[in-house]
Amino acid sequence: MGDDESVPTPAESELTGTLETVAETETAYCRLCDEPVISSADDWGEVLEALAEHGIEDHDLPEDEPWTNEMLAAERDPDG
């Protein structure tokens, strides 16, 4: 099986599903609070920038380091 025929990981599948939803609805939602963050964006860069700004401002995620799945999970469940 070649690289272009590989089975996506669960994280890749989730990302693909999210991108398909954004493309269909023209609205990007926060994975942490399910609030709409941006609609009718001109390109994916604009969508990603709006999501990043929302995460930094509304969820106090670090601006200068990549967010990990563990950080996002902790933000979803602060008692866990």
PyMOL Python script that loads the backbone (N, CA, C, O; Angstrom):
from pymol import cmd

cmd.read_pdbstr("""\
ATOM      1  N   MET A   1       0.837  -1.167   0.000  1.00  0.00           N
ATOM      2  CA  MET A   1       0.000   0.000   0.000  1.00  0.00           C
ATOM      3  C   MET A   1       0.884   1.232   0.000  1.00  0.00           C
ATOM      4  O   MET A   1       1.777   1.340   0.840  1.00  0.00           O
ATOM      5  N   GLY A   2       0.665   2.157  -0.907  1.00  0.00           N
ATOM      6  CA  GLY A   2       1.459   3.371  -0.990  1.00  0.00           C
ATOM      7  C   GLY A   2       0.997   4.410   0.003  1.00  0.00           C
ATOM      8  O   GLY A   2      -0.052   4.263   0.629  1.00  0.00           O
ATOM      9  N   ASP A   3       1.795   5.478   0.148  1.00  0.00           N
ATOM     10  CA  ASP A   3       1.460   6.538   1.091  1.00  0.00           C
ATOM     11  C   ASP A   3       0.114   7.181   0.784  1.00  0.00           C
ATOM     12  O   ASP A   3      -0.616   7.564   1.698  1.00  0.00           O
ATOM     13  N   ASP A   4      -0.221   7.303  -0.506  1.00  0.00           N
ATOM     14  CA  ASP A   4      -1.469   7.954  -0.864  1.00  0.00           C
ATOM     15  C   ASP A   4      -2.684   7.064  -0.618  1.00  0.00           C
ATOM     16  O   ASP A   4      -3.818   7.516  -0.770  1.00  0.00           O
ATOM     17  N   GLU A   5      -2.461   5.799  -0.240  1.00  0.00           N
ATOM     18  CA  GLU A   5      -3.546   4.872   0.037  1.00  0.00           C
ATOM     19  C   GLU A   5      -3.620   4.495   1.517  1.00  0.00           C
ATOM     20  O   GLU A   5      -4.317   3.546   1.878  1.00  0.00           O
ATOM     21  N   SER A   6      -2.912   5.227   2.375  1.00  0.00           N
ATOM     22  CA  SER A   6      -2.888   4.884   3.793  1.00  0.00           C
ATOM     23  C   SER A   6      -4.216   5.230   4.461  1.00  0.00           C
ATOM     24  O   SER A   6      -4.944   6.124   4.028  1.00  0.00           O
ATOM     25  N   VAL A   7      -4.498   4.500   5.518  1.00  0.00           N
ATOM     26  CA  VAL A   7      -5.713   4.727   6.289  1.00  0.00           C
ATOM     27  C   VAL A   7      -5.458   5.903   7.229  1.00  0.00           C
ATOM     28  O   VAL A   7      -4.437   5.924   7.916  1.00  0.00           O
ATOM     29  N   PRO A   8      -6.370   6.887   7.275  1.00  0.00           N
ATOM     30  CA  PRO A   8      -6.137   8.034   8.155  1.00  0.00           C
ATOM     31  C   PRO A   8      -6.234   7.644   9.633  1.00  0.00           C
ATOM     32  O   PRO A   8      -6.988   6.748  10.013  1.00  0.00           O
ATOM     33  N   THR A   9      -5.456   8.338  10.438  1.00  0.00           N
ATOM     34  CA  THR A   9      -5.527   8.143  11.886  1.00  0.00           C
ATOM     35  C   THR A   9      -6.840   8.753  12.385  1.00  0.00           C
ATOM     36  O   THR A   9      -7.473   9.516  11.654  1.00  0.00           O
ATOM     37  N   PRO A  10      -7.260   8.434  13.606  1.00  0.00           N
ATOM     38  CA  PRO A  10      -8.470   9.073  14.144  1.00  0.00           C
ATOM     39  C   PRO A  10      -8.373  10.603  14.159  1.00  0.00           C
ATOM     40  O   PRO A  10      -9.352  11.289  13.865  1.00  0.00           O
ATOM     41  N   ALA A  11      -7.204  11.132  14.500  1.00  0.00           N
ATOM     42  CA  ALA A  11      -7.025  12.592  14.517  1.00  0.00           C
ATOM     43  C   ALA A  11      -7.161  13.175  13.114  1.00  0.00           C
ATOM     44  O   ALA A  11      -7.772  14.228  12.932  1.00  0.00           O
ATOM     45  N   GLU A  12      -6.590  12.488  12.121  1.00  0.00           N
ATOM     46  CA  GLU A  12      -6.712  12.950  10.739  1.00  0.00           C
ATOM     47  C   GLU A  12      -8.161  12.883  10.265  1.00  0.00           C
ATOM     48  O   GLU A  12      -8.629  13.773   9.555  1.00  0.00           O
ATOM     49  N   SER A  13      -8.861  11.837  10.656  1.00  0.00           N
ATOM     50  CA  SER A  13     -10.270  11.706  10.288  1.00  0.00           C
ATOM     51  C   SER A  13     -11.104  12.812  10.918  1.00  0.00           C
ATOM     52  O   SER A  13     -11.999  13.365  10.278  1.00  0.00           O
ATOM     53  N   GLU A  14     -10.810  13.134  12.179  1.00  0.00           N
ATOM     54  CA  GLU A  14     -11.532  14.204  12.864  1.00  0.00           C
ATOM     55  C   GLU A  14     -11.281  15.542  12.172  1.00  0.00           C
ATOM     56  O   GLU A  14     -12.211  16.323  11.966  1.00  0.00           O
ATOM     57  N   LEU A  15     -10.028  15.804  11.815  1.00  0.00           N
ATOM     58  CA  LEU A  15      -9.692  17.045  11.135  1.00  0.00           C
ATOM     59  C   LEU A  15     -10.384  17.125   9.779  1.00  0.00           C
ATOM     60  O   LEU A  15     -10.930  18.168   9.420  1.00  0.00           O
ATOM     61  N   THR A  16     -10.365  16.035   9.031  1.00  0.00           N
ATOM     62  CA  THR A  16     -11.029  16.007   7.728  1.00  0.00           C
ATOM     63  C   THR A  16     -12.515  16.272   7.878  1.00  0.00           C
ATOM     64  O   THR A  16     -13.093  17.036   7.105  1.00  0.00           O
ATOM     65  N   GLY A  17     -13.140  15.645   8.872  1.00  0.00           N
ATOM     66  CA  GLY A  17     -14.563  15.868   9.119  1.00  0.00           C
ATOM     67  C   GLY A  17     -14.851  17.312   9.477  1.00  0.00           C
ATOM     68  O   GLY A  17     -15.844  17.882   9.025  1.00  0.00           O
ATOM     69  N   THR A  18     -13.989  17.906  10.285  1.00  0.00           N
ATOM     70  CA  THR A  18     -14.151  19.305  10.665  1.00  0.00           C
ATOM     71  C   THR A  18     -14.048  20.207   9.446  1.00  0.00           C
ATOM     72  O   THR A  18     -14.856  21.119   9.272  1.00  0.00           O
ATOM     73  N   LEU A  19     -13.052  19.952   8.600  1.00  0.00           N
ATOM     74  CA  LEU A  19     -12.871  20.773   7.400  1.00  0.00           C
ATOM     75  C   LEU A  19     -14.057  20.632   6.448  1.00  0.00           C
ATOM     76  O   LEU A  19     -14.487  21.610   5.838  1.00  0.00           O
ATOM     77  N   GLU A  20     -14.581  19.413   6.323  1.00  0.00           N
ATOM     78  CA  GLU A  20     -15.754  19.204   5.474  1.00  0.00           C
ATOM     79  C   GLU A  20     -16.960  19.957   6.026  1.00  0.00           C
ATOM     80  O   GLU A  20     -17.718  20.554   5.261  1.00  0.00           O
ATOM     81  N   THR A  21     -17.146  19.935   7.338  1.00  0.00           N
ATOM     82  CA  THR A  21     -18.257  20.653   7.963  1.00  0.00           C
ATOM     83  C   THR A  21     -18.123  22.155   7.726  1.00  0.00           C
ATOM     84  O   THR A  21     -19.103  22.820   7.391  1.00  0.00           O
ATOM     85  N   VAL A  22     -16.925  22.684   7.897  1.00  0.00           N
ATOM     86  CA  VAL A  22     -16.691  24.114   7.671  1.00  0.00           C
ATOM     87  C   VAL A  22     -16.982  24.463   6.213  1.00  0.00           C
ATOM     88  O   VAL A  22     -17.611  25.483   5.929  1.00  0.00           O
ATOM     89  N   ALA A  23     -16.530  23.624   5.298  1.00  0.00           N
ATOM     90  CA  ALA A  23     -16.759  23.879   3.873  1.00  0.00           C
ATOM     91  C   ALA A  23     -18.249  23.850   3.539  1.00  0.00           C
ATOM     92  O   ALA A  23     -18.722  24.663   2.745  1.00  0.00           O
ATOM     93  N   GLU A  24     -18.985  22.926   4.134  1.00  0.00           N
ATOM     94  CA  GLU A  24     -20.422  22.797   3.849  1.00  0.00           C
ATOM     95  C   GLU A  24     -21.249  23.907   4.492  1.00  0.00           C
ATOM     96  O   GLU A  24     -22.152  24.454   3.860  1.00  0.00           O
ATOM     97  N   THR A  25     -20.945  24.238   5.738  1.00  0.00           N
ATOM     98  CA  THR A  25     -21.759  25.205   6.482  1.00  0.00           C
ATOM     99  C   THR A  25     -21.238  26.633   6.372  1.00  0.00           C
ATOM    100  O   THR A  25     -21.946  27.587   6.693  1.00  0.00           O
ATOM    101  N   GLU A  26     -20.003  26.771   5.918  1.00  0.00           N
ATOM    102  CA  GLU A  26     -19.323  28.069   5.840  1.00  0.00           C
ATOM    103  C   GLU A  26     -19.151  28.711   7.215  1.00  0.00           C
ATOM    104  O   GLU A  26     -18.999  29.928   7.321  1.00  0.00           O
ATOM    105  N   THR A  27     -19.176  27.890   8.267  1.00  0.00           N
ATOM    106  CA  THR A  27     -18.989  28.382   9.633  1.00  0.00           C
ATOM    107  C   THR A  27     -18.033  27.447  10.368  1.00  0.00           C
ATOM    108  O   THR A  27     -18.169  26.226  10.296  1.00  0.00           O
ATOM    109  N   ALA A  28     -17.068  28.030  11.074  1.00  0.00           N
ATOM    110  CA  ALA A  28     -16.135  27.249  11.881  1.00  0.00           C
ATOM    111  C   ALA A  28     -16.522  27.402  13.342  1.00  0.00           C
ATOM    112  O   ALA A  28     -16.740  28.513  13.824  1.00  0.00           O
ATOM    113  N   TYR A  29     -16.605  26.272  14.045  1.00  0.00           N
ATOM    114  CA  TYR A  29     -16.972  26.244  15.450  1.00  0.00           C
ATOM    115  C   TYR A  29     -15.777  25.867  16.298  1.00  0.00           C
ATOM    116  O   TYR A  29     -14.921  25.095  15.866  1.00  0.00           O
ATOM    117  N   CYS A  30     -15.713  26.409  17.503  1.00  0.00           N
ATOM    118  CA  CYS A  30     -14.671  26.075  18.464  1.00  0.00           C
ATOM    119  C   CYS A  30     -14.870  24.646  18.944  1.00  0.00           C
ATOM    120  O   CYS A  30     -15.989  24.255  19.276  1.00  0.00           O
ATOM    121  N   ARG A  31     -13.799  23.864  18.985  1.00  0.00           N
ATOM    122  CA  ARG A  31     -13.860  22.480  19.476  1.00  0.00           C
ATOM    123  C   ARG A  31     -14.052  22.424  20.983  1.00  0.00           C
ATOM    124  O   ARG A  31     -14.444  21.384  21.512  1.00  0.00           O
ATOM    125  N   LEU A  32     -13.788  23.509  21.680  1.00  0.00           N
ATOM    126  CA  LEU A  32     -13.893  23.513  23.130  1.00  0.00           C
ATOM    127  C   LEU A  32     -15.260  23.961  23.629  1.00  0.00           C
ATOM    128  O   LEU A  32     -15.785  23.391  24.585  1.00  0.00           O
ATOM    129  N   CYS A  33     -15.841  24.974  22.995  1.00  0.00           N
ATOM    130  CA  CYS A  33     -17.099  25.531  23.501  1.00  0.00           C
ATOM    131  C   CYS A  33     -18.238  25.453  22.485  1.00  0.00           C
ATOM    132  O   CYS A  33     -19.363  25.848  22.791  1.00  0.00           O
ATOM    133  N   ASP A  34     -17.964  24.951  21.289  1.00  0.00           N
ATOM    134  CA  ASP A  34     -18.956  24.806  20.218  1.00  0.00           C
ATOM    135  C   ASP A  34     -19.578  26.120  19.766  1.00  0.00           C
ATOM    136  O   ASP A  34     -20.620  26.117  19.110  1.00  0.00           O
ATOM    137  N   GLU A  35     -18.957  27.234  20.107  1.00  0.00           N
ATOM    138  CA  GLU A  35     -19.445  28.532  19.646  1.00  0.00           C
ATOM    139  C   GLU A  35     -18.970  28.774  18.220  1.00  0.00           C
ATOM    140  O   GLU A  35     -17.854  28.389  17.871  1.00  0.00           O
ATOM    141  N   PRO A  36     -19.805  29.410  17.383  1.00  0.00           N
ATOM    142  CA  PRO A  36     -19.340  29.769  16.042  1.00  0.00           C
ATOM    143  C   PRO A  36     -18.252  30.831  16.152  1.00  0.00           C
ATOM    144  O   PRO A  36     -18.408  31.812  16.878  1.00  0.00           O
ATOM    145  N   VAL A  37     -17.163  30.637  15.442  1.00  0.00           N
ATOM    146  CA  VAL A  37     -16.019  31.538  15.541  1.00  0.00           C
ATOM    147  C   VAL A  37     -15.917  32.436  14.314  1.00  0.00           C
ATOM    148  O   VAL A  37     -15.616  33.623  14.439  1.00  0.00           O
ATOM    149  N   ILE A  38     -16.164  31.881  13.126  1.00  0.00           N
ATOM    150  CA  ILE A  38     -16.059  32.669  11.902  1.00  0.00           C
ATOM    151  C   ILE A  38     -16.980  32.048  10.853  1.00  0.00           C
ATOM    152  O   ILE A  38     -17.139  30.829  10.786  1.00  0.00           O
ATOM    153  N   SER A  39     -17.574  32.903  10.048  1.00  0.00           N
ATOM    154  CA  SER A  39     -18.375  32.408   8.935  1.00  0.00           C
ATOM    155  C   SER A  39     -18.013  33.201   7.680  1.00  0.00           C
ATOM    156  O   SER A  39     -17.552  34.340   7.754  1.00  0.00           O
ATOM    157  N   SER A  40     -18.230  32.578   6.546  1.00  0.00           N
ATOM    158  CA  SER A  40     -17.974  33.196   5.246  1.00  0.00           C
ATOM    159  C   SER A  40     -16.541  33.691   5.092  1.00  0.00           C
ATOM    160  O   SER A  40     -16.315  34.799   4.605  1.00  0.00           O
ATOM    161  N   ALA A  41     -15.590  32.890   5.499  1.00  0.00           N
ATOM    162  CA  ALA A  41     -14.179  33.237   5.338  1.00  0.00           C
ATOM    163  C   ALA A  41     -13.773  33.104   3.873  1.00  0.00           C
ATOM    164  O   ALA A  41     -14.368  32.338   3.114  1.00  0.00           O
ATOM    165  N   ASP A  42     -12.754  33.860   3.495  1.00  0.00           N
ATOM    166  CA  ASP A  42     -12.268  33.827   2.117  1.00  0.00           C
ATOM    167  C   ASP A  42     -11.305  32.678   1.863  1.00  0.00           C
ATOM    168  O   ASP A  42     -11.181  32.220   0.727  1.00  0.00           O
ATOM    169  N   ASP A  43     -10.610  32.198   2.918  1.00  0.00           N
ATOM    170  CA  ASP A  43      -9.659  31.098   2.728  1.00  0.00           C
ATOM    171  C   ASP A  43      -9.426  30.386   4.050  1.00  0.00           C
ATOM    172  O   ASP A  43      -9.839  30.857   5.110  1.00  0.00           O
ATOM    173  N   TRP A  44      -8.747  29.227   3.966  1.00  0.00           N
ATOM    174  CA  TRP A  44      -8.495  28.418   5.164  1.00  0.00           C
ATOM    175  C   TRP A  44      -7.598  29.142   6.151  1.00  0.00           C
ATOM    176  O   TRP A  44      -7.729  28.951   7.360  1.00  0.00           O
ATOM    177  N   GLY A  45      -6.695  29.966   5.659  1.00  0.00           N
ATOM    178  CA  GLY A  45      -5.814  30.719   6.553  1.00  0.00           C
ATOM    179  C   GLY A  45      -6.607  31.632   7.464  1.00  0.00           C
ATOM    180  O   GLY A  45      -6.297  31.763   8.649  1.00  0.00           O
ATOM    181  N   GLU A  46      -7.639  32.269   6.906  1.00  0.00           N
ATOM    182  CA  GLU A  46      -8.498  33.148   7.698  1.00  0.00           C
ATOM    183  C   GLU A  46      -9.252  32.353   8.770  1.00  0.00           C
ATOM    184  O   GLU A  46      -9.408  32.817   9.900  1.00  0.00           O
ATOM    185  N   VAL A  47      -9.716  31.161   8.410  1.00  0.00           N
ATOM    186  CA  VAL A  47     -10.418  30.293   9.362  1.00  0.00           C
ATOM    187  C   VAL A  47      -9.482  29.897  10.500  1.00  0.00           C
ATOM    188  O   VAL A  47      -9.838  30.025  11.671  1.00  0.00           O
ATOM    189  N   LEU A  48      -8.292  29.418  10.160  1.00  0.00           N
ATOM    190  CA  LEU A  48      -7.334  28.980  11.179  1.00  0.00           C
ATOM    191  C   LEU A  48      -6.900  30.131  12.074  1.00  0.00           C
ATOM    192  O   LEU A  48      -6.735  29.946  13.279  1.00  0.00           O
ATOM    193  N   GLU A  49      -6.715  31.302  11.510  1.00  0.00           N
ATOM    194  CA  GLU A  49      -6.329  32.463  12.310  1.00  0.00           C
ATOM    195  C   GLU A  49      -7.443  32.836  13.295  1.00  0.00           C
ATOM    196  O   GLU A  49      -7.168  33.137  14.457  1.00  0.00           O
ATOM    197  N   ALA A  50      -8.693  32.818  12.836  1.00  0.00           N
ATOM    198  CA  ALA A  50      -9.816  33.145  13.722  1.00  0.00           C
ATOM    199  C   ALA A  50      -9.941  32.128  14.845  1.00  0.00           C
ATOM    200  O   ALA A  50     -10.200  32.500  15.990  1.00  0.00           O
ATOM    201  N   LEU A  51      -9.761  30.844  14.529  1.00  0.00           N
ATOM    202  CA  LEU A  51      -9.829  29.808  15.561  1.00  0.00           C
ATOM    203  C   LEU A  51      -8.701  29.978  16.576  1.00  0.00           C
ATOM    204  O   LEU A  51      -8.915  29.824  17.778  1.00  0.00           O
ATOM    205  N   ALA A  52      -7.506  30.295  16.092  1.00  0.00           N
ATOM    206  CA  ALA A  52      -6.367  30.502  16.994  1.00  0.00           C
ATOM    207  C   ALA A  52      -6.613  31.697  17.907  1.00  0.00           C
ATOM    208  O   ALA A  52      -6.390  31.612  19.114  1.00  0.00           O
ATOM    209  N   GLU A  53      -7.073  32.809  17.336  1.00  0.00           N
ATOM    210  CA  GLU A  53      -7.349  33.994  18.151  1.00  0.00           C
ATOM    211  C   GLU A  53      -8.415  33.700  19.206  1.00  0.00           C
ATOM    212  O   GLU A  53      -8.301  34.135  20.352  1.00  0.00           O
ATOM    213  N   HIS A  54      -9.441  32.963  18.812  1.00  0.00           N
ATOM    214  CA  HIS A  54     -10.501  32.591  19.753  1.00  0.00           C
ATOM    215  C   HIS A  54      -9.928  31.746  20.891  1.00  0.00           C
ATOM    216  O   HIS A  54     -10.245  31.981  22.056  1.00  0.00           O
ATOM    217  N   GLY A  55      -9.091  30.768  20.561  1.00  0.00           N
ATOM    218  CA  GLY A  55      -8.493  29.908  21.584  1.00  0.00           C
ATOM    219  C   GLY A  55      -7.623  30.676  22.545  1.00  0.00           C
ATOM    220  O   GLY A  55      -7.652  30.423  23.750  1.00  0.00           O
ATOM    221  N   ILE A  56      -6.853  31.608  22.032  1.00  0.00           N
ATOM    222  CA  ILE A  56      -5.961  32.410  22.868  1.00  0.00           C
ATOM    223  C   ILE A  56      -6.765  33.341  23.765  1.00  0.00           C
ATOM    224  O   ILE A  56      -6.506  33.436  24.964  1.00  0.00           O
ATOM    225  N   GLU A  57      -7.745  34.030  23.175  1.00  0.00           N
ATOM    226  CA  GLU A  57      -8.492  35.042  23.927  1.00  0.00           C
ATOM    227  C   GLU A  57      -9.548  34.428  24.850  1.00  0.00           C
ATOM    228  O   GLU A  57      -9.629  34.803  26.020  1.00  0.00           O
ATOM    229  N   ASP A  58     -10.351  33.500  24.349  1.00  0.00           N
ATOM    230  CA  ASP A  58     -11.483  32.992  25.122  1.00  0.00           C
ATOM    231  C   ASP A  58     -11.144  31.796  26.008  1.00  0.00           C
ATOM    232  O   ASP A  58     -11.836  31.536  26.992  1.00  0.00           O
ATOM    233  N   HIS A  59     -10.084  31.071  25.663  1.00  0.00           N
ATOM    234  CA  HIS A  59      -9.755  29.868  26.422  1.00  0.00           C
ATOM    235  C   HIS A  59      -8.368  29.917  27.031  1.00  0.00           C
ATOM    236  O   HIS A  59      -7.905  28.930  27.603  1.00  0.00           O
ATOM    237  N   ASP A  60      -7.699  31.057  26.915  1.00  0.00           N
ATOM    238  CA  ASP A  60      -6.394  31.270  27.535  1.00  0.00           C
ATOM    239  C   ASP A  60      -5.370  30.211  27.125  1.00  0.00           C
ATOM    240  O   ASP A  60      -4.549  29.789  27.939  1.00  0.00           O
ATOM    241  N   LEU A  61      -5.422  29.784  25.861  1.00  0.00           N
ATOM    242  CA  LEU A  61      -4.417  28.850  25.351  1.00  0.00           C
ATOM    243  C   LEU A  61      -3.156  29.629  24.996  1.00  0.00           C
ATOM    244  O   LEU A  61      -3.247  30.796  24.613  1.00  0.00           O
ATOM    245  N   PRO A  62      -1.989  29.017  25.111  1.00  0.00           N
ATOM    246  CA  PRO A  62      -0.734  29.749  24.868  1.00  0.00           C
ATOM    247  C   PRO A  62      -0.613  30.198  23.412  1.00  0.00           C
ATOM    248  O   PRO A  62      -0.942  29.463  22.481  1.00  0.00           O
ATOM    249  N   GLU A  63      -0.136  31.414  23.252  1.00  0.00           N
ATOM    250  CA  GLU A  63       0.005  31.997  21.923  1.00  0.00           C
ATOM    251  C   GLU A  63       1.277  31.533  21.224  1.00  0.00           C
ATOM    252  O   GLU A  63       1.313  31.443  19.997  1.00  0.00           O
ATOM    253  N   ASP A  64       2.319  31.239  21.996  1.00  0.00           N
ATOM    254  CA  ASP A  64       3.638  31.021  21.421  1.00  0.00           C
ATOM    255  C   ASP A  64       4.086  29.557  21.369  1.00  0.00           C
ATOM    256  O   ASP A  64       5.265  29.284  21.141  1.00  0.00           O
ATOM    257  N   GLU A  65       3.162  28.612  21.578  1.00  0.00           N
ATOM    258  CA  GLU A  65       3.538  27.206  21.469  1.00  0.00           C
ATOM    259  C   GLU A  65       2.364  26.418  20.872  1.00  0.00           C
ATOM    260  O   GLU A  65       1.208  26.820  21.009  1.00  0.00           O
ATOM    261  N   PRO A  66       2.661  25.321  20.223  1.00  0.00           N
ATOM    262  CA  PRO A  66       1.581  24.541  19.617  1.00  0.00           C
ATOM    263  C   PRO A  66       0.661  23.952  20.695  1.00  0.00           C
ATOM    264  O   PRO A  66       1.112  23.555  21.769  1.00  0.00           O
ATOM    265  N   TRP A  67      -0.609  23.910  20.385  1.00  0.00           N
ATOM    266  CA  TRP A  67      -1.569  23.316  21.307  1.00  0.00           C
ATOM    267  C   TRP A  67      -1.576  21.823  21.087  1.00  0.00           C
ATOM    268  O   TRP A  67      -1.585  21.358  19.948  1.00  0.00           O
ATOM    269  N   THR A  68      -1.571  21.078  22.157  1.00  0.00           N
ATOM    270  CA  THR A  68      -1.598  19.627  22.066  1.00  0.00           C
ATOM    271  C   THR A  68      -2.993  19.118  22.391  1.00  0.00           C
ATOM    272  O   THR A  68      -3.805  19.833  22.978  1.00  0.00           O
ATOM    273  N   ASN A  69      -3.263  17.887  22.007  1.00  0.00           N
ATOM    274  CA  ASN A  69      -4.548  17.284  22.339  1.00  0.00           C
ATOM    275  C   ASN A  69      -4.749  17.226  23.848  1.00  0.00           C
ATOM    276  O   ASN A  69      -5.875  17.362  24.325  1.00  0.00           O
ATOM    277  N   GLU A  70      -3.663  17.024  24.611  1.00  0.00           N
ATOM    278  CA  GLU A  70      -3.768  16.983  26.062  1.00  0.00           C
ATOM    279  C   GLU A  70      -4.199  18.340  26.614  1.00  0.00           C
ATOM    280  O   GLU A  70      -5.008  18.404  27.540  1.00  0.00           O
ATOM    281  N   MET A  71      -3.662  19.427  26.049  1.00  0.00           N
ATOM    282  CA  MET A  71      -4.049  20.760  26.488  1.00  0.00           C
ATOM    283  C   MET A  71      -5.516  21.023  26.191  1.00  0.00           C
ATOM    284  O   MET A  71      -6.234  21.581  27.021  1.00  0.00           O
ATOM    285  N   LEU A  72      -5.958  20.621  25.005  1.00  0.00           N
ATOM    286  CA  LEU A  72      -7.358  20.829  24.632  1.00  0.00           C
ATOM    287  C   LEU A  72      -8.279  19.994  25.523  1.00  0.00           C
ATOM    288  O   LEU A  72      -9.344  20.464  25.923  1.00  0.00           O
ATOM    289  N   ALA A  73      -7.879  18.767  25.835  1.00  0.00           N
ATOM    290  CA  ALA A  73      -8.687  17.911  26.704  1.00  0.00           C
ATOM    291  C   ALA A  73      -8.776  18.514  28.106  1.00  0.00           C
ATOM    292  O   ALA A  73      -9.841  18.487  28.722  1.00  0.00           O
ATOM    293  N   ALA A  74      -7.685  19.051  28.607  1.00  0.00           N
ATOM    294  CA  ALA A  74      -7.684  19.670  29.928  1.00  0.00           C
ATOM    295  C   ALA A  74      -8.590  20.898  29.946  1.00  0.00           C
ATOM    296  O   ALA A  74      -9.266  21.154  30.943  1.00  0.00           O
ATOM    297  N   GLU A  75      -8.610  21.653  28.859  1.00  0.00           N
ATOM    298  CA  GLU A  75      -9.463  22.826  28.780  1.00  0.00           C
ATOM    299  C   GLU A  75     -10.932  22.425  28.758  1.00  0.00           C
ATOM    300  O   GLU A  75     -11.774  23.106  29.342  1.00  0.00           O
ATOM    301  N   ARG A  76     -11.241  21.310  28.077  1.00  0.00           N
ATOM    302  CA  ARG A  76     -12.627  20.827  28.024  1.00  0.00           C
ATOM    303  C   ARG A  76     -13.093  20.354  29.393  1.00  0.00           C
ATOM    304  O   ARG A  76     -14.248  20.564  29.762  1.00  0.00           O
ATOM    305  N   ASP A  77     -12.188  19.706  30.160  1.00  0.00           N
ATOM    306  CA  ASP A  77     -12.540  19.120  31.446  1.00  0.00           C
ATOM    307  C   ASP A  77     -11.523  19.566  32.491  1.00  0.00           C
ATOM    308  O   ASP A  77     -10.598  18.820  32.813  1.00  0.00           O
ATOM    309  N   PRO A  78     -11.686  20.778  33.024  1.00  0.00           N
ATOM    310  CA  PRO A  78     -10.684  21.287  33.965  1.00  0.00           C
ATOM    311  C   PRO A  78     -10.582  20.476  35.247  1.00  0.00           C
ATOM    312  O   PRO A  78      -9.573  20.585  35.945  1.00  0.00           O
ATOM    313  N   ASP A  79     -11.581  19.665  35.591  1.00  0.00           N
ATOM    314  CA  ASP A  79     -11.518  18.849  36.798  1.00  0.00           C
ATOM    315  C   ASP A  79     -10.801  17.525  36.581  1.00  0.00           C
ATOM    316  O   ASP A  79     -10.471  16.826  37.539  1.00  0.00           O
ATOM    317  N   GLY A  80     -10.550  17.168  35.268  1.00  0.00           N
ATOM    318  CA  GLY A  80      -9.978  15.859  34.947  1.00  0.00           C
ATOM    319  C   GLY A  80      -8.557  15.794  35.039  1.00  0.00           C
ATOM    320  O   GLY A  80      -7.971  14.740  34.791  1.00  0.00           O
TER     321      GLY A  80
END
""", "prot")
cmd.dss("prot")
cmd.show_as("cartoon", "prot")
cmd.util.cbc("prot")
cmd.orient("prot")
